[in-house]
């Protein structure tokens, strides 16, 4: 009886809402409590992430890679 409403490809607001649902953002403190990250990854994120910002898991992994490659600032 009910059908899932498909996002309107012409409406960027709908697309952005769907992205936020599939790519949630987390705070630095939430990454520190994560069970999915190793102790070393948590330590790296503690050093490179900003307190007031939120990050997707993909963004956090990119920060870890950059740090491991010596590209961290």
MOHU-V954554 format. One record per residue. N is the residue number from 1. RES is the residue in three letters. PHI is phi as a letter, one per 40 degrees, with the letter a starting at -180 (none if undefined). Layout:
BEGIN
N | RES | PHI
N | RES | PHI
END
This chain:
BEGIN
1 | UNK | none
2 | UNK | c
3 | UNK | b
4 | UNK | c
5 | UNK | c
6 | UNK | c
7 | UNK | c
8 | UNK | c
9 | UNK | c
10 | UNK | c
11 | UNK | b
12 | UNK | c
13 | UNK | c
14 | UNK | c
15 | UNK | c
16 | UNK | c
17 | UNK | c
18 | UNK | c
19 | UNK | c
20 | UNK | c
21 | UNK | c
22 | UNK | c
23 | UNK | b
24 | UNK | c
25 | UNK | b
26 | UNK | b
27 | UNK | c
28 | UNK | d
29 | UNK | c
30 | UNK | c
31 | UNK | c
32 | UNK | c
33 | UNK | c
34 | UNK | c
35 | UNK | c
36 | UNK | c
37 | UNK | b
38 | UNK | c
39 | UNK | c
40 | UNK | c
41 | UNK | c
42 | UNK | c
43 | UNK | c
44 | UNK | c
45 | UNK | c
46 | UNK | c
47 | UNK | c
48 | UNK | b
49 | UNK | c
50 | UNK | c
51 | UNK | c
52 | UNK | c
53 | UNK | b
54 | UNK | b
55 | UNK | b
56 | UNK | c
57 | UNK | c
58 | UNK | c
59 | UNK | c
60 | UNK | c
61 | UNK | c
62 | UNK | c
63 | UNK | c
64 | UNK | c
65 | UNK | c
66 | UNK | c
67 | UNK | c
68 | UNK | c
69 | UNK | c
70 | UNK | g
71 | UNK | c
72 | UNK | c
73 | UNK | c
END
